[in-house]
Amino acid sequence: MRSPTTVTSALSLTLPRTVIDAEKVLKVGMLAPLSGKMKSWAEPGFMGCLIWKDWVNGKGGIRIGDRRYQVDVIPYDTQFRPEKALAGARKLLMDHGVQLVMMLGGNDFSRPLRDFVNQRKALVTTLLPSDLSPNARTLIAPCEVHPIYNVTGVDWLVRDDPSLKTVAMCTQNDEHGLPSIATYRAAFEAAGLTLVDEHLFPNQTSDFSEIIGRLLEKKPDVLCWDTAYEPFVHAMTIEAYKRGFKGRIISCTCDNYLELVEKTSPEFMENFVFQFPDFDDPLLNHPDINFGDPAGFFGEFCRRYPGEWSAVSWEYAAILQMWKVAVERARTIEPLTVLAMMKVGGKGKHVFGEATWWGHELFGIDNALVGDWPVVAIRNGKARIVEFGSPLKWWSSYGYLLIKHMRALNLMWDQREEKLALSR
């Protein structure tokens, strides 16, 4: 009879062993505007990445085969300038050797940057699917499908209050505002809402008294802030409050809404509709949610960075988690293999449930991971998910409207490619 020691030794030879590789660190890069007016859609996301990094490294890092590696997130501030974004991509990919580049997208993702990414065969993510193109095959939108999910907020709004008939809309005139304008136009048309006024303003705008005054002259039932940035959303909402607006407000985001409740009133902000929940929302405890301990993440974020929670606080961390899962399944950090693992079967684990790799009709390529998306309304001074809506279900009935309005603004992928070719 063999001794326990002998049996243990024999088992140890057959059981897989994990070796912690202290010499190698896996690196990912964040290429985004971390300063300036756009930082509110990037800096909180980097803060979330730091929490994710600490959590992952605290649990042993990323496992690839029989080895574990620590992970680091390297930021580069683009200041939302294309030339800075290109310089940052070169530094992250060539000097730091990152295996993934996360971007906000839009103005940063220029033609020269796309050419460089294609040359390097680098895996790049964007929060703006309007960046997607069949000429950028390694660029994906695995988390946010802005602005397509905004149709779910409009759909819920008119079901919540069928008496609503008219809407006025305004936002900044840029890469975030214009695709969102097209999407809201389509959603309003599908919902039977009449758009009585629309205004695009420059990014340098600071005084909204005249703009809001003009919108309210049309006596709309609904005001829509489209995808305006946080300072604009706050300024426009406060101006509408001062002018005695009594209708409903809908917006893509409403970051730091508690400050708005204080500066207006709980009654005025009641049922303000937007698309990004606090992560302590009870509905995020559902088993279909693919984000580990959302309430714990929200609490940790608010402890470390009080007052900084925003629409993007969790998004880059969610992308990192998807990448980690794909790397561990693929047993490699090679970008093209990881991308293939992410897209295997045409399905994926989106933050809010099972999702589909989609987009060919709108972006020329199925590189957007689209699943259900939350509709959020402020109730008694607190943002709460009122339902999860399906952008793809809406698309199956009204996709032709979105294509019509995207084409009217020259935003379809083939129109954008033609513009790039002419500029080149």
Secondary structure, 3 states (H helix, E strand, C coil): CCCHHHHHHHHHHHCCCCEEEEEEEEEEEEEECCCCCCHHHCHHHHHHHHHHHHHHHHCCCEEECCEEEEEEEEEEECCCCHHHHHHHHHHHHHHCCCCCEEECCHHHCCHHHHHHHHHHCCCEECCCHHHCCCCCCCEEECCCCCCCCHHHHHHHHHHHCCCCCEEEEEEECCCCHHHHHHHHHHHHHHHCCEEEEEEEECCCCCCCHHHHHHHHHCCCCEEECCCCCHHHHHHHHHHHHHCCCCCEEECCCCCCHHHHHHHCCHHHHCCCEECCCCCCCHHHHCCCCCCCCHHHHHHHHHHHCCCCCCCCCCHHHHHHHHHHHHHHHHCCCCHHHHHHHHCHHHEEEECCEEEEEECHHHHCCCCEEECCEEEEEEECCEEEEEEEECHHHHHHHHHHHHHHHHHHCCCCHHHHHHHHHHHC
